Amino acid sequence: MSTFFIVAILVLGFLITFQIAKASEYVAVLRGLEKSRKQSNKINAFMLLAFLVLGLIGVYYCNERLRGKILGEAASVHGEKIDTMLYITIAICGLVFFITQILLFWFAFKYQESDTRKAFYFPHNNKLEVLWTVVPAIFLTVLVGYGLYYWFKITGEAPKNALQVEVIGSQFKWEFRYPGRDGVFGKKYYKEISYEKNNPLGQLWDDAANRDDIITTQEVHIVVNKPVKFIIFAKDVIHDVGLVHFRLKMDAVPGTPTTVWFTPKFTTRQAQDKWGPDFVYELSCDQMCGKGHYTMRGVIIVDTQEEFDRWMASRKPNYYAAFPDRDPSKPKIDTTRKLNDTTKVASLGK
Ligand SMILES: [Cu+2]
């Protein structure tokens, strides 16, 4: 229904503009073209000035409305630098924006057509051209250089003590793998992927390094103040690991692993004290990856080292999900006995 109204309003708007244009054409013929042109010039000049004032009020209003709704403090060490970079960029661009826009609209108003004034013919000035090319070029080079420096840092080699986690995106969920006690990820092969066989990542069981690898879905735990390296994969289409609170974003590409690393600054609990009890660190898919894209939301839990160790100890390697009979912690199930028991219960019920 609302779509219908929007279309109807657009059509009406178009018709009205068309009719006004036609009517003003007739008026022009009646009044004489010259007079009418001068009048519309005046109206245009005034409207440009009004546009400037309303536009600036709009900018101020938007800023006031969105105050406090923009992401809070960065939750990773390098995130502070990204924020500083952003503020510097906004400050420079903001200053240029205000100066150029005010001049643009003010000049259009101030120097509108006048019978008492003749336009000064000013076709070219090399000095000016050089100035307005070189000055922005210097600023942009500094900004881009600053950005590249951090980009190479984030995507570059992670510190040796970094916690390693694989992040695997697929339509429409996130899966995570820890290398387990040996610190080595076992080999995997996409043709081995099978949810029926409890092998969601296609781990090759011949590789002993796979037997202690731990898999989680939709939720990943990391440690505060400890660098973490994400090794990112995709099973089907391109996804994107979007970590707004840590100021990171990296594509998950089928067939080409990508990496990022960062150091979280606050545990989830500290973040909840800061930003409210419902706060969670979110891993959102930042690439349109299909009709369930919007559901592709993972949660990152930042623990203290002790909490993390406790959590890790409670997890079982995926090897035992694939081969439950090899799980040493599980008692062997005696199927014959169970059958006898149920017969007993059944006969008691009669
Ligand atoms: Cu996705």
Residues whose N, C-alpha, C, O or C-beta is under 5 A from the ligand:
A	BS01	CU	I238 H239 D240 C285 Q287 C289 M296
